[in-house]
Amino acid sequence: MASIRVDGLMEVHLEKLQVSDLGLSSVSNFANLEILHLVKTPGCTNVGLASVAGKCRLLRKLRIDGWKTNRIGDDGIISIANHCANLQELVLIGVNPTCLSLDKLGANCPNLERLALCGSESVGDAEISCVAAKCVALKKLCIKSCPVSDNGMEAIARGCPNLVKIKVKKCRGVTNVGADWLKGRKGSLDLDLDMDSVEHEQLVDTSLDEQESRGGDFSSFNLRCRSRSFKTRIRSFSGTLRRWLSFGGGSRNNLGRN
């Protein structure tokens, strides 16, 4: 799915498409790109993400569902951090960042306000401590199905000075002790901890309270699956975009006609 304006491509959503780094290289030609979603596109790697980062320096929102393929990791995220200083929102699902890339994000992306880390095997207490210390502009944080413990919660309690909401789901190392740390140090924090959750919900359902997000600056931080009717409306365009990307891209005029 892509949203097109007269002055160029501003937003691209690629989901379950056979898109490779060549396709991402074509997308990178749109210098005005601000929003990019890569959802279950196993052909995309650090190389393709780096090409986008190098040319799309206005990028504000990035969502990657890596499908646990480990083809996008620290190198790609570091490229984003090095070139996309306007980044405000980052969602990583099934991606395994470490302190190397998280440190770069904190140092180079001063406007990063919304961060979601879901299903990341590498995100433990050290990584959360890095986020707490480096990402000082962070306002909303979601951690789901990561090997984080109460030590990570303590780090958040001591850091993240602008944090207003945190959601922690299916992190089995987090107990009431960690929750008490957060409540004690950040009394006004909107805290949503699900320490004993065993329900089988999808990783993509990481929205930080849809009702609240409708009226504020965080309206885009709703990561729920799109409805069937919406998917139906975009199916024909997705097919067109797939063909366009398979040939390495095309002119804006050709894309507009399709």
N, C-alpha and C positions, 0 to 999 in steps of 0.2 A: 504494500500500500504506500502511496506517495501523495503528498500534498504539494500542488504546484501553484506558484504565483507567477505573475508576469515577469518579475525580476529574477526568476530562477527557482531552483529547487530548494525548499526550506526544511522539509521534513521527509524522512524515508523510514518506512517500517518494512523490514524483510523478515518473513516468518515461514519456516519450513520450506525454504526454497533452495534449489541446487545452485547457490551463488558461491563463486570462488573469490579469491583475492583479485582476480582480473575484474570481476564485477564491482568490487569495492573500489578498485582503482578508477573505474568509470564514474562511480558515485562521487569520488573525491574531486572531480572536475567542477562540481558546483560549490564554489567558494562561499556562498551564502548559507550553506547548510547549517542548521541550528539544532536539529533533533534527529537522532539516529537510533533505531531499534534493530538489533540483530538477535533474532529469536530462533534458536535451533537451526542454524545454518552451518553445518559441520565443515563446509568447504572454506570458511573464512578463518584466517589465522592472524597471528601477530603482524605479519607482513602487510596484509590488506588493511588492518586497523591503523598501522603506521602511515600508510599512504593517505588515509582519510585525515588523520591528525595533522599531517604536514601541510595539507591544503585547505582544510575546513577549520580555520582558526576561530570561527564564530560559534563553534559547537557549544551548546548550553546544556543539552540533556542527552545522556547516553545510557542505553539499556542493552545489556548483553546477557543472553541465556546461552551459556556455552555447552549445555547438554552434557557436561562433564567429559568433554572430549579432550580437554587440556590443550587445545590448539590456540587458545587465547589466554594469556597470562601476564606475568610481570612486564615483559617486553612491550606488549601492546599498550598496556595501561600507562607505562612510563612515557610512551610516545604521546599519548593523550595529555598527560600531565605537563610534558615539556612544551607542547604547542597550543593547548586549548585553555588559556588562562581564564576564559569566561565560563568555564564549566560550573554549573549550579547543581546539577542532579546526576547521580551515578547509581545505577542498579546493576549489580553483578549476581547472576544466578548460575550455579554450577561452574563458576570460574574460581581459580585458586590464586588469589593475589597474596603477596607476602609483605613484610615491612618495607622491602625495597621499593615497591610501587606505591604503597600507601603513604610512605614518607614523602615521595615526590608529589603526590596529590596535595598533601598538606602544605608543602612548601610553595608550589607553583599555581595552585588553584584557590586563591583567597576568597572566592565567591561560592565555594562548594557548601551548600546548605542542606542537601538531602542525599543520604547515602543508605543503600540497602545491600547487605551481604547475606546471601542465601545459598545454602547447600554448598558451602565452601569448606573443603577439608583442611585447607591451610590456614584458615582464619581462627586463631586461638587467642589466648590472653595477650601475647606479645603484639599481635596485629591490632587488637582492640585498644591496647595501651598506646600504640602509635597513633591511631585515629584520635584518641582522646587528647593526646598531647599536641598533635600537629594540625588537626582540622578545627581550628578555633571558630570558624564561621558556622559550623554545623548546627542546624536547628532540629532536624529530624533524622533519626537513625533507626534502621530496622536490621535485626540480626536473627537469622533463622537457620536452624539445623547446622550449626557450626560448633566446633569443639571448644566452646568458651565456658569459663567457670566464674565463680564469684570474684576471683582476682581481676578479671576483665571488667566486671561491674564496678569494682572499687576504683579502677582506673578511670572509668567514665564519670564516676561521682567526683573525682578530683579534677578532671579535665572538662573539655567541651563546655566552655563558659556560656555559650549562647544556646545550648540545647533546651528545647521546649517539649519534645516528645521522643520517647524511645519505645520500641516494640521488640520484645525478645520472645521467640517461639522455638520450641523443640531444641533448646540448648540444655542438655541433660546435666551439665556441670553447674548450672546456675540454680541456687537454692534461695530460701528465704533470707539467708545471710546477705547475699548480694542485693536482694531487693531492699533490705533494711539500709544498706549502705547508700543506695540511691535516694531513698526517701529521706534519710537523715541529712545528707549533704545538699540535696536539691529538692527541697520541700514543694516547690511549685511545679516540678516536672510532671508532665502527663505520662504516667508509667503504665505500660501494658506488658506484664510478664506472664507467660503461660508455661510454668515449670513442669507441670504434670500432664501436658497434652499428649494424647496418643491417637487422636483422630487422624485419618488419612486424607489430608488436604493437599492440594497441589502447591508446589513451590512458587508458582507465579502469583498466588494470591497473597501478595505482600503489601497490600495497600495500608497506609497509615491513617486509617479512619476515613472512609469515603465521605461520611456526612460532614465532617469538619472541613475536608479539603475543598468542598464546593465553593466556599466563599472567600478563601484566602489566597495567598501567594503559592500555595502548595497544591493547586488544583490538578496538576499533572501527576502527582505522586499517587496515582490510583493504578495499580498494576494488575487489576483483575482481568481475567480472560474476557476478550471481547465477545459480544453476543453473536448468536448464529445469524441474526438478520444483518448485522454489520458485516460479518464475514461474507455473506452472500453478496452484499453490495460491492465489495472490493474484489471479489474473486476474478472477475473479468480483467480488471486493471492489473492484478497480480500476475496473470498469465502474460499480459503485454509486457510488463516490466521484466519478467523472467526471460522472455525472448530477447528483449533489448540488452539485458546484462550479459546474456550468453554470447552475444556478438561483440562484447567489450564496450558497449555503450553506443550512444548515437547522439545526434544533435538535439538541442532543446526543441527545435521545431518538429522533428520526427516524434519525439515523446509526446509533445502536445497534441499531435494529430491522433495518436493512438489512445 
